[in-house]
Amino acid sequence: MRGEVPESATLDSMLREHGLAEQVVSAVVDAARVVFDPRRLRAARPFVLERSLDGGLRHFEYEIDADSLLRVTPVAPGAEDLRADVSPIPKTLEQASVAAAIDDAAPSLFQAMSAAGESPELAIALAQVFAGEIDFNTELQPGDRFVVSFERFVREERPSSYGAITAAEFHNDGRRIRAIRFTPPGAEPGYFDEQGRSLRRFFLRSPLKFDPRITSRYSSSRFHPVLQTARAHRGVDYGAPTGAPVVSVAAGTVLSATSDNVNGRMVRIRHGSGYDSYYLHLSAFGAGIRGGARVDQGQTIGLVGSTGLATGPHLHYGLQKNGAWVDPLREHRNMPPGDPVPAAAMDEFQVARDAALTTLQDALTSPEAGPREPGMRAQKTE
């Protein structure tokens, strides 16, 4: 049988649930433990289990990630002794492109990408590329459209997986933003516009990936829904479902991860240039988030919740500059970009840029894709 790991399952409980005999379950877990930590079992990951009528094991495999597979099998047909190994999943790299539009039928990036036949993972990756330029929570407009070229790993008898986005173009509210993936000498890969300017900003546009909504903005006086009084609202409230990941808007050091009756679970992070960011009402802290921990830009630092003085699940995001509260939305818009492509690498970048833009144009004009106009349904090419 084929299936997916249930929520909160352990390797032991999952195997018992699917009819393996008790002693066989123990043997599988013991064999797997030699090459794989069973605590790393993750919900929704695919598995295959073949057993005999009397509950013996014929074959078990679990997809650890997109690249590797755990297998547990008898050392010989019908044998009680088991062996386990972790092996790479064979895959072929292909280049692919997809284009889509934001409209009434697909008002979010998730929905537009789904209409194009791609999965949420690609939508998340595209949102991360443009995270310094577009707040996908608030700034998408009907008529926005995009085209993206990316790597796809085709795996035998398994769903394909995604590699890197190599180039993308997003038309948002009348402006066109392009992203070209390039690796400057001696540096990490990054995304740059046509002129070689970095798309990375000191702050992300939002501490949530996308699809929540702003429910309350920064204000010197706002009616508090719990306290029933007017008071300053020194931050932005994002409505989002409980458990949605909250990310650090910039690299920094966690000053505190605390809990109280007003702010609920709260993380405070110190960044460069005199900035501190605050994340309130969390349902849980992210892994390893505690005072003194270093965090990267975009790292999950907690989950949306409704702890403290909150009427429902949401994130209150606050920002201080040199100890004074500032409007996060305004401050984010004014953030300068990261380092551009070095002058010595511009010739190499321009070659990569021209090839990337040609790929995007081919995706837009291929016979399979057809023309792209606002409101047209999404299509893709391989």
CORTA-V83336 format. One record per pair of residues at least 12 apart in sequence whose ideal C-beta (glycine too) atoms are under 6 Angstrom apart, sorted by the first residue. I is the first residue (numbers start at 1). J is the second residue. D is the distance in Angstrom with one decimal. If there is no record, write none. Layout:
I;J;D, I;J;D
//
This chain:
1;49;5.6, 2;48;5.3, 4;44;5.2, 4;46;5.6, 5;41;6.0, 5;43;5.2, 5;45;5.1, 7;43;4.8, 11;29;5.6, 11;38;4.3, 11;41;5.2, 12;25;5.8, 12;29;5.6, 15;28;5.9, 18;49;5.5, 19;51;6.0, 19;55;5.8, 20;51;5.8, 20;55;5.3, 21;55;3.3, 24;56;5.9, 24;57;5.3, 27;82;5.3, 28;72;5.2, 31;72;5.3, 31;82;4.1, 31;84;4.3, 32;72;5.6, 32;84;4.9, 34;84;5.9, 35;84;5.2, 35;86;5.0, 36;70;5.0, 36;86;6.0, 45;63;5.4, 46;63;4.9, 47;62;4.6, 48;61;4.9, 59;73;5.4, 60;72;4.5, 66;161;3.9, 67;89;6.0, 68;86;5.5, 68;88;5.9, 69;87;5.6, 69;89;5.3, 70;86;5.5, 71;85;5.7, 72;84;4.6, 89;155;5.4, 90;156;5.7, 91;153;4.3, 91;155;4.5, 92;154;4.7, 93;151;6.0, 93;153;5.9, 94;152;4.9, 94;154;5.7, 96;150;5.9, 96;152;4.6, 96;382;5.1, 97;149;4.6, 97;363;3.4, 97;381;5.1, 98;116;4.7, 98;118;5.6, 98;148;5.8, 98;380;4.0, 99;147;4.0, 99;363;6.0, 99;372;5.1, 100;112;4.2, 100;116;4.5, 100;378;3.1, 101;145;4.2, 101;374;5.4, 101;375;5.9, 101;376;5.6, 102;140;5.4, 102;144;4.1, 103;142;5.5, 103;375;4.6, 108;211;5.6, 109;123;4.9, 109;136;5.7, 110;123;5.1, 112;378;5.8, 115;378;4.3, 116;378;3.4, 116;380;5.2, 117;380;5.7, 121;162;5.6, 122;162;5.6, 125;165;5.6, 126;148;5.6, 127;209;5.9, 127;210;5.2, 129;165;5.7, 129;168;5.8, 129;179;5.1, 129;191;5.3, 130;170;5.7, 131;204;4.6, 132;199;5.6, 132;200;5.6, 132;201;3.3, 133;177;5.3, 134;172;5.4, 135;205;3.9, 135;206;4.7, 136;210;3.3, 137;206;5.1, 137;210;5.5, 137;212;5.3, 138;214;5.5, 141;173;4.7, 143;374;3.7, 144;171;5.8, 144;172;5.1, 145;171;5.0, 145;372;6.0, 145;374;5.8, 146;170;4.5, 147;169;5.2, 147;360;5.3, 147;363;5.3, 147;364;5.7, 148;165;5.9, 148;168;4.2, 149;166;4.9, 149;167;4.7, 149;359;4.7, 150;165;4.7, 151;163;2.9, 151;164;5.4, 166;181;5.1, 167;180;5.3, 167;356;3.6, 167;359;5.9, 167;360;5.5, 169;360;5.4, 178;193;5.6, 178;194;5.7, 179;191;4.3, 179;199;5.5, 180;192;5.5, 180;353;5.0, 180;356;4.6, 182;349;5.3, 182;352;5.3, 184;341;5.8, 184;342;5.7, 184;345;5.1, 185;345;5.8, 192;341;5.7, 196;340;5.0, 196;341;3.5, 196;349;5.4, 197;337;5.5, 197;340;5.0, 198;337;4.7, 198;338;3.7, 198;339;5.9, 198;340;5.8, 200;338;4.0, 201;335;4.6, 202;250;5.7, 202;335;4.7, 203;249;4.6, 203;250;5.1, 203;332;5.0, 203;335;4.9, 204;249;4.6, 205;332;5.4, 207;246;5.6, 207;247;5.7, 207;249;5.3, 207;317;5.0, 208;238;5.4, 208;240;5.8, 212;238;4.5, 212;239;5.5, 212;240;3.5, 213;239;5.0, 215;237;4.7, 215;239;4.3, 216;233;6.0, 216;237;3.9, 217;236;5.9, 218;236;6.0, 218;327;4.1, 219;233;4.5, 220;232;5.3, 225;311;5.1, 226;309;4.7, 234;318;5.5, 234;325;4.1, 235;316;5.2, 235;317;5.5, 235;318;3.4, 236;317;5.2, 236;328;5.2, 237;314;5.2, 237;316;5.3, 238;315;4.6, 239;314;5.0, 240;304;4.6, 242;283;5.5, 242;304;5.8, 242;305;5.6, 242;313;4.3, 243;303;5.0, 244;304;4.3, 245;300;4.6, 246;279;5.4, 246;301;6.0, 246;302;4.6, 246;315;5.7, 247;298;5.0, 247;300;5.6, 248;269;5.7, 248;295;4.6, 248;299;5.3, 248;301;5.1, 249;277;5.7, 250;271;4.6, 250;297;5.1, 251;296;5.3, 251;297;4.9, 252;269;4.5, 252;270;5.3, 252;271;4.0, 253;270;5.2, 253;294;5.8, 254;269;5.6, 254;289;5.9, 254;291;5.8, 254;293;4.5, 255;268;4.5, 255;270;5.2, 256;268;4.9, 256;291;5.3, 257;285;5.2, 257;289;5.1, 257;290;5.3, 262;308;5.3, 262;309;5.3, 263;280;4.7, 263;308;4.9, 264;281;4.3, 264;307;2.8, 264;308;2.8, 265;282;4.0, 265;307;5.0, 266;280;4.8, 267;279;4.6, 267;301;5.1, 267;302;5.6, 274;321;5.5, 274;322;4.3, 275;321;5.6, 276;320;4.5, 277;319;5.5, 278;318;3.9, 279;302;5.9, 280;316;3.9, 281;305;5.6, 281;306;5.9, 281;307;5.3, 281;308;5.4, 281;310;4.6, 281;316;5.7, 282;302;3.9, 282;305;5.1, 283;303;4.9, 283;305;2.6, 284;303;4.7, 285;302;5.1, 286;300;4.6, 286;301;4.6, 286;302;5.2, 289;301;5.1, 319;331;5.8, 363;381;5.6, 366;381;5.0, 368;381;5.0, 369;381;5.1
//
